[in-house]
Amino acid sequence: MGFFKKKLDLDNTEIDYDIDYASLEAKANRFTVVCLIITYFIMGVMWILNLLGIFIVRKSLMNYGFFLLSVVMLILVAVCNLAGYDKPWLKYIILTFAVLMTTVLSIALTYHMIIACVLPLIYAIQYSDKKLLFYTYALSVVGIFASVMGGYYLGLCDANMVLLTTSTLDEYVDAAGIAHFGPVNDNPWVTLPLFYVFPRCIILLALIPVLLHVSNGMAKRELKGLYLQRMSEIDDMTQLYNKNKYLSMIKDYYPTIDMVGVIFWDVNGLKETNDTLGHVMGDKLIAAIADSIRGFTNDKCKAYRVGGDEFIMICEDENELKMNEIVNEWNKIIAENNKESEIPLSAAVGYAAGKGEDIGAIIKRADDRMYANKIAGKKNRK
């Protein structure tokens, strides 16, 4: 999944933080598909009611409509499950199918489904993407045209589309209660787009500013929530995850992973730096070590500050060989940084790997090796 920098204006202050957009889009994708599945089941209930004679629609029309809806729904679910919900292009596929489903329903149930053309736009605002919203609107215009023409020739059809009139029923019924209708619309391919498709598209277009406003508000609340959550998990000084996040992960998450690798760091010389150069330089020492560790973090490798001068990085699906490679690379970076550092950068390091269910034992083994490395380092410095 991709992480991107995002500026969020909270209380007139712009704050930079990382946000996992792929995760948010996957969540929106799943929600939209669930809504479409619910729509499908509602159509199924209507189909059953129609078979029982409670919902009055021509049975062949309902049968064809429900069959097409079933095919569309099966294809959509198959595509989502095969591709994975976090694919960046999947939202376009899902919203395309949402418009297609709405069009099928509107052809089959014309005047019952007039409000349904709004649903794809409502689904689209979850993504806070103007381009996607207008893409959905453009598809909806095509869907409205198809539903009006399909409803006229295949569906239930509004009576005034057939007669092309705005007159009330009273004007067609004589004193005996017998209806006498006027001539049938003789040019539907011109009149229907002009009098039905165009007005509905204009009304739908009028919703766009409101939907954009709602979308922006939703996005801001979502981002603010993510920011506050992230801040509760982040150590202010180092911008690595804090001990609370570490304890939560080793309790609930890492035991579920097949293999994990752990690296334990303990900063050398912090007390001496604080005593001789002051706590400001001590903080710089901690921050510099944290910066050197952060370069190795990614989706699978997370680093935590678990004490004043102690750091742990835990990597998913890695072995001791990989941990050793990271430590060797880290040592090279520290040696390079020491050429220009105001203070000597050094830390004792230990690493271990094993099954996620043994995360506690793995951390202890890495801690023991780190402590042995620290003792050996002190002896070498004497």
N, C-alpha and C positions, 0 to 999 in steps of 0.2 A: 504494500500500500504506500501511496506517496504522501509525504508530509510537506506542507508549504508554509512559508511565512505569511502572516496575515496581520494587518494593523487593525486594532479595535479601539474605537473611541469610547472610553468609559469615563464619565464625569469630566468631559472635555480634555482627557489625557489620552494620547495615542500610545498604545502598548503593543509591542511586537511579541508574537508567540507563535508556536508551531501548532498547526491543526491538521488532522488527518481527514482530508476531504473524501478520500476513497471510502472511508468508514461511514461518513455521513451520507454519501450517495448510496451506498449499499443499504443503509437503513431505510432511506426514502424509497429505494427500488422495491425492497421487501414489502413496505407498507402499501405501496401502490398496487402491487400484485395481489396482496391480501384483499384490498378493496375491490379489485376486479373479480376475484374469486367469489367474494360475497355477492357482488352484482350478478354473477353467473348463477349462484344458488337462488337468488331472489327470482331471476328469470325462470329457473326450474320450478319454483313454487307456483309462479303464474301459469306455467305450462300445465302443471298438474291440475290447477284450479280450472283451467280452460277445458281440459279433458273431462272434468267432472261437470262442466256446464255452468260453473259459477262465474268465470271470467269470460265475457262474450267476445271472442275473436275467432275468425275462421280457423278451424283446426289445422288445415293444411299449411296456412301461413305461420301459425305458432310452431308447428312441427319443423318446418324448414328453418325458421328463425332460431329455434333452440338447437337444432343440429349444427348450423353454421357457427353459432356461439360456442358450442362445445368444441368444434374443430379449432377455432381461433384460440380458445382458452388452453387447450392441450398443447398447441404449438408454442404459445407464450411460456407456459410453465416449463416445457422441455428446453427451450432456448435459455431461460434463466438458470435452470439447474445445471445445464451443460457448460455454460459460459462462466457462471459464478456471478453473484450479485454486485461485486465490486468493480466490474469492468466499466470504464468511463463512457463507453458508447452504448451501454445497455439501456440507459434512461431514454434514449431516442427510440429504441425498439419498443420499450414498454409503453411509452406515450403514443407511439404509432398504433400499437395494438389496442390501446384504450380508445382512441378515436374510431378504429375499425369496429370494435365491439359496440360502441355507442351508435355507430351508423347502422349496424345490423339490427339493433334493438329499435332504432327509430323507424326503419323501414317496416319492421313487423308490427310496431305498436304506435305508429305515427303520433296522434294527438296525446297519447298517454306519456310519451317520452320526450316531449318538446323541451323540457328542462334539462334533459340528459346531456345536451351538447355542452353544457357548462362544466361537466365533471372532469374531462381531460385537462382543462385549464386549471381547475382546483388542484388536481394532482401535480401539475407542472410547477406550481408556486413553491412546493417543498424544496426545490433545488436552488432557489434564489439565483436563477440564471435567466436574464432577459432574453437572450438568444433562444433558449429552450422554450420559453413562454411564447414567443412569437412563432417559433417553429410549430408548436402545438396549435396555435391559433390558425396558422395557414392550413394545417391538416384538417382542422375543424371546419374551415370554410368548404373544403372539398367534401368533407363528411356531410355537412348540411345540404349541399347540392345533391349528393347521392341519396340522402334520406328523403328529401322533398320529391325528387323524381321517382325514386323507388317506391316511396309511399303512395304516389299518385298512380303508378301502374301496377304495383304488386301488393301494397299494404292496405291499411284501413282507410287512409286518406280522409282529410277534412272535407266536409260537404262543400264548403265555399271554394275549395280548390277545384272541384269538379264543375261547379256552376259559375265560378269566378264572379262572386257577388258579395256585397256587404249587407244585403237585405236581411231582415229578421224573418223568422218562420211565419209570423202573422201575415206577411205580404204574399205568402204562397198558399195559404189555406183559405178556402172559401167558406161560406156560411154553413155548408153541410159538413165541414171538417175534412174535406178532401184536399190533399196537397197537389198543386199544379206548379211544377218546377220549370224554370226557363231553359234556354239552350245550354248544352254542355260546352265547357271550355274547348275551343277548336284549335288552339295553338299553344299547348302546354309548355313546349320547349322555350318559348319566349316569355309567356306570362308568368310561369312559375318562378324562373330565376329572378324576374324583375319584381314581382309582388310578394314572394315568399323567401327565396334564398337571400336576396340582397338585404331586406329589412332585418332578418335574423342575424346575418353577419355583422351588420352595423350595431345592433343591440349587443352582440357578443363583444365587439370591439370596444364598446363603452365600458365594459367590465375591466379592461386591461389596466387602466390607471389604479383602480381599486385593488386589483390583484397584485400589482407591483408594490403598492404600499403595504399590503398585508405580508407579501413575501419578504420585503426589506425588514419589517418588524420582526417576523419570525426568525430571520437570519441573525439579526442583532441579538435577540434573546438567546438563541442557540449558541452563538459565539461567546456571549457573556457567560453563559453557564459553563461552557467548556473552559473558558479562561479561569473562572473561579475554581473549577475542579482541578485544573492543572496547577494553579498556584498553591492549592492545599497539598499537592504532592511534590512540590519542587523546593529544594533548598535554596534560599535567597542568595547566599554568597557564591555558590558554585554553579547554580542552575542545573545540577544533577538531581535525580529523584532523592527525596528525603527518607528518613528512617521509617516513617509511618507507611509510605508506599512500599518500602522494602519488606516490612513485616507482613503487610497484606499479601504481597506477591508470593513470599515463601510459604505462606499458610494456605492460600487458595488457588494459586496459579501454577507455580513451578512443580508441585507434586504431580500434576497432570501431564507433564512433558516427558517424553521418552528418555531423552538424554540432556543433561545440562553441564556446562562448564563454568567454573567459578574462578575469578581472580581477586585476591585480597591485597590491598595496598595499605601500608601504614607509613605516613610521612616521617622522614628522618629529620631530626634537628629542629623541630617546631619549638620546643621549650627554650633551647639555646637562642633561637632567633627572637622569640618574644622577650627573653631576658636581656639580650644584648642590643637588639635593634628596635625593639618595641612591637606592640601587637599589630600595628598597621602592616609592618613587614611580614609578621607571622601570617596575617590574613592573605597577603600577596603570595606567600609560599603555598598556602592551601589552595588558593585560586589557580596558581600556575600548575600544580599537580593535577587538579581537576580538569583544567583545559587539555592537558596531555592525554588524559583518559577519555575525554569526551570524543576525541577524534576516532575512537574505535567503536562508538555506540551506533546502533541502527535499530531497525524493527525487532531484530532477534537478540540483540545484545544491549542490555540496559545497565546503566551505572547508577550507584546509590552512594550517598554520603551517610554512613551509618554511625559515625562518631565525629569528634572534633577534627581528628586527623586520619580517619580511617575511611576507606572507600572499597566498595565491592562492585564488580561487574559480573553479571550472570548472563550467559549466552545459551540460547536454546539449540538443541540438536548439534552440539559440538563435543569433541573429545579432548583429552589432555594434550595431544599433539598440536591442535589448533590453539589451545590456551598458551602453550609454550611459544608458538610463533608470535602471538600477540605480545607476550611479555618481552621477547627479544626485540620486536619492533619498537615497543614502548621504550626500552632501554636506549635504543639508538636515538629516539626523539629527545629523551631527557639529556643525553650526552650533547646533542646538537644545541638544545636550548640553553645549556649551561655555559656555552661560549659567550652568550650575551646577557645572561641573567644577573640581576643585582645581588641575588642571594643564591647559594648552592642549592640545586634541586635534587632531591634524592628521596627514595621511599623503599622500604622493605616490601618484597612481593612474594606471594605464594599462590599456587593454583592447584586445582583438582577438577575432576569430572566424574560423572557417573549417572545413574538413573535418577530421574526427577523425583521419584518417590523417596529417595534418600537425600534430599536437598540439605537437611540439617547436618548429616554426617559429612557431606561433601564440603559444605562451608567450614566445618570444624577442621577438616583435613587441610583445606587451603589456608586457614588461619594458623594452624600448627606449622605449616611450611613457611608461612610469612614470618612467624615468630623466630623460627630457626634461621631464616635469612637475615633477620634483624640482629640476632646474636652474632652470627658470623661476620656481619658488616662491622659491628662494634669492635670485634677482635682484630679485624684487618686494619681498622683506623688507629689502633693503639701502637 
